[in-house]
Amino acid sequence: MDNRQVIGSWLSGPRAAAEDAGVDFGYRGEQLGLPEEGPGSIARPGRRVGAIVVDWALCMLIAYGLFARGDQQAMGNWALGIFFVMTILTVGTVGCTPGKALFRLRVIAEGGGRLGIGRVLLRTVLLCVAVPALIWDRDGRGLHDRLGRAVQVRI
């Protein structure tokens, strides 16, 4: 008896097993009315990770140069505070942080348009906690985006 298919579906997870059973999940962003590819489509994880790495590096550089005075613990704390303020100011006004702009991403409301300041604040607090950003839905949105009713899209 050949059990390779059974083991493969178990290792692939529930989504792969459901797709093998004939369930059609569609593409990422389809339920939100977004295009599958190109401008306005859901941002891919690689671009999102790249953007946050750039933003965090910028905040670490600012913290090191202006506040830390050689103290590594203080530098990390200041960087988190700078990241918090920078994200609220930039996403709340222009819809993207410097890292997101570099990777051609924008944060918008689920229905399109800008996020309100309350949603930006909620999303940023959850992003700074980090755990919600690591829990993704089927569209590839983090829990911080779902609770803030936001979508990261390509420009």
Salt bridges, closest charged atoms under 4 A:
ASP2 OD1 - ARG4 NE 2.94
GLU19 OE2 - ARG15 NE 3.18
GLU37 OE2 - ARG44 NH2 3.30
GLU37 OE1 - ARG154 NH1 3.77
GLU110 OE2 - ARG141 NH1 3.00
ASP137 OD2 - ARG141 NE 3.61
ASP137 OD2 - ARG146 NH1 2.95
ASP145 OD2 - ARG48 NH2 3.89
ASP145 OD1 - ARG123 NE 2.54
ASP145 OD1 - HIS144 NE2 3.73
